[in-house]
Amino acid sequence: MKEAEEQLTRSHEYIQKVVDAIADPTMVIDVNNHQLKLVNKSALEFYTNGKQLKEGMTCFRLSHKRNTPCKGDHDPCPINQILKSKKSVSVIHKHYNDDGEVMHVDVRATPIFDENGEQVVQIIESHRDITETVIMEKQLQHIAETDRLTQIFNRMKFDEELKNQIAWASLTNNRFGLIMLDLDHFKQVNDNYGHDVGDQVLKRTVELLHKRIRKSDILARWGGEEFMIIAPLINQEELTIFVESLRSAMENIPHEGVGVVTASFGASVHNPSDNIQSLIKRVDTALYQSKKHGRNRCTIL
């Protein structure tokens, strides 16, 4: 009996040495209670700054710093996936170290079967830190969808958001408003004061709009001195009041060295039969009417 225990201990120590030789954080997890059966040194350094684990430590407590297992499409549990498929899986999770820092991790999990090769009793997980890659991807995405001067959504991102809003409206039968505004006589600002001053007017305009629109509204630079605003959950009367408040605010805020720069507005509430082209065409027509009738005014169609 003693010899068997010593052999088991030697076997466990050997397995621990093998696992410790793996560079990536690696752990063996019991599928029944999510408790960690084996953890290598790299995992301890990654998640606990090298400190040993408490008895009964679970995978979700170690990596997610919480008391409940992973679940759902946005936080898939490798154990649940493996129990269903009995095949290896790979998921991306957001984990935390002992200092509370966020780490994006590629979790690769492989099943360990019982002696009969039928039931999954444990899984072995290998974690790869992809935080820098995820951060870089987010930065590149931000650059791709952001107007460089004003730091708001660009036209490409706006088209995507408008498409999503139309889809959402068709599913929920909710309405939203679309607003197009154009700075009046902006070419004269560039001609008389230079493009640097013109750029400052554009950025100041965005600051003003940000203070006036709601948190749920989406602001984008459509091009040049034209801007778009998507206003969810709004009816015709509310849209009219909202657009007029924006126009009034702009005519009462002077720009340094330039004075007041007014804007013309065109707006409309989305109709169930609208697509992107028909809705944009309607607000563009409304904006044209505002310009035609003297500028610094609102037209709601």
N, C-alpha and C positions, 0 to 999 in steps of 0.2 A: 504494500500500500504506500509506504513511504517512498519507495523507489519510483512508483507511478507518479506521485505528487512532485517529486524532484524532476522527473522527466517532463511533466507538464509545465513546471516553472521554467525549465531550460528552454522548452519550446516557445513559451510566451516571451521570454527575454530575447530569443532569436528573432521572432517575428517583430518585436518592438525595434530591434536594431535595424532590421530590413526596412521597416516603415520609416524610421528616423532618417534613413539614407535618401528618402525621396525628397526632392527639393520643394515641391509644392505642398501646401497644407493638406494633410490627408487624415481621414478618420474612418473608423468602422462604427456603424450605427445599428442598434437593435430596431427592427422594424415594428415591434410590438409596443414599445414605450419611448422610442426616439432617444434612448440613452446611449451615450458614447461608450463603446467597449474598448476602443483603441484610438489614441491620438498621437501623431508624431510631433517632434520638436518644432517643426516649421509652423504647424497649426497653433501651437502654444505661443510662439513668438508673434504670429500674425494676429491672434485674437486676444491674448492675455498678457502680452509683453513678457512671456516666458514663465508666468506663474502656473503652478499645478492646478488641476481642476478639482472641484468638490465632487464628492461621491454622488452618483446619480445625475450628473450634468447631462442635459439634453442638447441636441444639435441646434435647436432653435434658440435655446437660452444662450449658448456660446456665441453663435454667429449673428443672431438678430437681436439679442439682448431683450427678449420678451418671454412670456410664459405660455404662449400658445403656438402650435405648429403652423407651418405655412399652409396656405390654401388659396384657391381661386386662380384665375387665368393670369393675373398680374404678379402672383407670388406662388407659383406652382411648387408643390411638395414632391421631391424626387422619389420619396418612399411610396407615395400613392401612385405615382406614374409607373414605377417598377412593379408594384403589386398587381397592377392591371395588365401590363404588357410582358412582364418577366424579362425585359430587355434593358440594356443600358440606356440612360437618358442624359441629356445636357440641358441645363437651364441657366439663365442669368438672374442673379439675385443681388439685392442691395444689403450688404452686411455692415456691421459696426465693430470697431476694435474697442479695447478697454477705455480709451480716451474719448469715445463717442464719435470718432471720425467715420464718415461714410466711405465704404469701399465697395466698388462694383466687382462682382466675382462671377466667373464662369465655373459653375458647379457641374462636375461630371461624375455621375453615379453609376455603379455597377452592382448587380445583384449577387449575393452569396447564398447558395442553396443548401438545403439539408442533405443528409447522407444519401437520400434517395434521389436527389436531384430534382425534386418536385416543388417543394415549398421554399419561398424566399424567407430566410431567417434574419439576414443582415444585409446591409449594403455598405460598400466602400466608396467614399466620396473623395475626390481630388479637387481642390479649389485653386483656381488661377486668377490672380489679381489683374483685372483689366481696367482699373480705375482711370489711368492716364488715357487709354484708348477711348473710353466712354466720354471723358471730359473733352478730348480733342474733337470727337464726333459732334458733340453738342455745340462746341465753338464754331465748327465748320457749318453746322446747320443754322446757327444764329447769323453767321455772315451771309449765308445763301438767302435767307428770308428777311433780312433787315436792310432798310435804306441807310446807306453809309452816313449821310449828312445828318438826318433827323433822328436816327436810331429807332424808328418805328417800322412796322411791317412794310415791305416793298410790294410792288404790284403782283409779283408771282405768289407771294404768301397771301395777299388779299384775295386773289382768285380762289385759292384753296379754301380760305375761311368762308367766302361767300358760297361756294359750292356746298360746304358742310352745313351752313345755315339753311340753305334751301332744302337740303335733305332732311334736316332736323325738323323744319317747319312742316314738311309734307307728312312726316311721321306723327307729329304731335298736334297738328292743326293750329299751332301758334303762329302769330304774325311777327314780323320784324320790319324795321325801317332801314332804308338805304339812303344815305346822304352824300351828295357830291358838292364840294365847295371849291371855288377858284378865286385866288387873290386878285383883286381888281387892279388893273394897270401895273402889274408887277414888272413888266418889261421896262417901264420908266424908272423903277427903283434901280434895276441893274444898270440901265444906261446912265442915269444921273449920279448914282452913288457908288457904282462898282459891284461886282459879283460877291465880294466878301461881305458887303453890307446886305446884299440880297440874301445871302446864306444865313446871316444872323436874323433877318426878318422871318425866314422860313422856320428856323429853330425856335424863335420866340412864339411864332404862331402855334407850333406843336405844343409848347409849354402851356399856352393859354387853353388850347383845346383839351389837353389832358386834365386840366383843372375843372373843366366844365362838363366833360362827358362822364357817364357812369362807369363803374368798375367793369360791368358786363359788356360795355361797348368796345368795338374793335376799330382802331384808328390806323389808317395806312396812307402812305404817299402814293398817289395814283400816277404821278409824273409831273415834273416841273413844279408849278405852283398849285397843282390840283391835289386834293385830298379826298379820301373816302372814309365814311363812318358807317359801320353796321351797328344798328341799335336793336337788340333783341327785345321781345315782349313789349311792343309799343303799338298803339292804335293811331289812326289818322289825326285825331285831335291832339294827342300827346306829342306826336311827331311834329306837328305844326308849332306848338309851344316851344318844344325843345330846339328846333332849328332857329326860330326867331331869337331865342336866348343866346345862341351861339353868335348869330349875326350881330346882335346888339352889343355883346361883350367885345367883339373884335373892333367895332367902330369907336369904342371908348377906351381902347388901350393903345397909346402911342408907342412907336418904335424909336429907339434912340437914334437921333440924327436924321430921321426920316419923317417922323410924325405918324399919323394914323394910316393904316393900310386896311381898307375894307375888303369884304369878300362877298361874292354872289353864291347863292345856294340853290340847289335843286334836290328834291327828295320825293320819295314815294314809299308806301307800305307794300310789302310783298304780297302778291296775289297767288292763290293756289295754282293757277295756270302758268305762272311765271317760270322761265328758266333764267340762267345767268344773263344771256344776251338781251332778252326782253326787258328785264328789270334795269339793267345798266342803261339801255337805250332810253327808257322812260325818265330816269333821273338826269340823264344827259340832256334830254329835251327840256326838262324843267329848268336846268341850269342855263341853257341857251335862252329861254324866255326871260329869266332874271337879268341876264346880260342885255338882252334886246330892249328891255323896258327900263334901263337906266342903271343897272348894277347896284350893289349893296342892297340886295333884296332877296327874299325867299319865294320860291315857287314850289308848291306841293301838288303833284299829279297823282 
